[in-house]
Amino acid sequence: MSDQKHSMNFKFPQSMKKNSRPAPKSEDSEPIEVISWDRSLFQKNHSTPQDNDDSHPEEDKVVDFTEKVNVKKSGNEPFWDDGDRSKGPKLPPKNRKNKIQLSIPWPIVGAVMSAIVVGLGLGIVVFQFFLNDDTAYSEAAIPAQATVYTDVAFPSLHVDVVQGAAFTDMETAEKVVSETKEKGLPAVLIPGEETQYMFLGVANDQARGTELSVHYGEQGQETYVKTYTVEGGEVSVGGEDAASWYTSANAIYQFLNNVSSQFIVANERGSISEENIAQLNQSVEQLRDSRDRAFSQMNEQARERSLQYADTLFLAVKALNTYHESNENDALYQIQQQLLQMIVQYEDVLTIINEE
């Protein structure tokens, strides 16, 4: 190990004796000189016959620490099959991960966005129908007239109903419905194949239906909320006018449904502006004037049931006008009674048409 060490020479000045006088300066005294080892400079300036002496380091005895560090690092790298640790081989193309390419179904995205826009539009229309002040409903909610559309069909009726009870005996069912009406509450019997159902109220969504159910529950009625649908149907030859009339009537039905259920749940005064009431009455008059022509292509039984449906709709609108003038809650229950009856009548009309 001694052969591998570098030698360093030091020269110190002579020590000074402790006396009162400072020591005279000596020309021979020199400051400390540190000489570091430089092999090339040493060989150049101190070449002697004794260069082969073991006291001086040989070129092959100099340790290269950089090389040792690189070797140590290479030992920590992953070992590949070719024995080289410095760089791993690339995977063959078939084993490489493919980039994920998403194919966006633009037609579906467009359809979804259109549905969202339409849904938001309808939500705004319903929200603007009314509130406790004279908040106006959207004019688009009630058609100005019973327009004949190019592609028409009898509309489907989707509502959330408050069910009061179910009966297997018709006599018992009719008795309970009659007693419920005597209490001032709306009630209608929906016949089924084996079971009859008593409906107490109608709303335009489940949340409102639940609130209406709680309202009737506070009056001692056992209630249950469920969605009820009357499926529409295709138009037969000559039935375009009738389908168009029912489409306009359905818009008014939903408006009356929304207003009456909201005001009953709120249990406080609600109002509609004079302008909006006038528009509603004008639309209803147009339906009244066009119904004979619209129903003229129906068979006698379907026409009779459709006229009954129209009369019930007009009674519901009349009850809304009464509420607008008097703010009596009984008028709201009358609207609900007519709307429940219209469910039965509309279902009868579609059943007759489908049997043709």
VENDA-V507179 format. One record per residue. PHI is phi as a letter, one per 30 degrees, with the letter a starting at -180 (999 if undefined). Layout:
BEGIN
phi
PHI
PHI
END
This chain:
BEGIN
phi
999
d
d
c
d
d
c
b
c
b
b
c
d
d
d
c
d
d
b
d
c
d
d
d
d
c
d
d
d
b
d
d
b
c
c
d
d
b
d
d
d
d
d
d
c
b
d
b
d
c
d
d
d
d
d
c
d
d
d
d
c
d
d
c
d
d
d
d
d
d
d
d
d
d
d
c
d
d
c
c
d
d
i
c
c
d
a
d
d
d
d
d
e
d
c
d
d
d
d
d
c
c
c
d
d
e
e
d
d
d
d
d
d
d
d
d
d
d
d
d
d
d
d
d
d
d
d
d
e
a
a
d
d
d
d
d
c
d
d
d
d
c
e
d
a
d
d
d
c
d
c
b
a
d
d
d
c
c
b
c
c
c
c
c
a
b
b
c
c
d
d
d
d
d
d
d
d
d
d
d
d
d
d
j
c
d
a
b
c
c
d
b
d
b
b
c
c
c
c
c
a
b
b
c
a
d
d
d
d
d
d
d
d
d
d
d
d
d
c
i
c
d
b
a
c
a
d
b
b
c
d
d
a
d
c
d
d
i
c
d
d
d
d
d
d
d
d
d
d
d
d
d
e
d
d
d
d
d
d
d
d
d
d
d
d
d
h
a
d
b
b
b
d
e
d
d
d
d
d
e
d
d
d
d
d
d
d
d
d
c
d
d
d
d
c
d
d
d
d
e
d
d
d
d
d
d
d
d
e
d
d
d
d
d
d
d
d
d
d
d
d
d
d
d
d
c
h
d
d
d
d
d
d
d
d
d
d
d
d
d
d
d
d
d
d
d
d
d
d
d
d
d
d
d
d
d
END
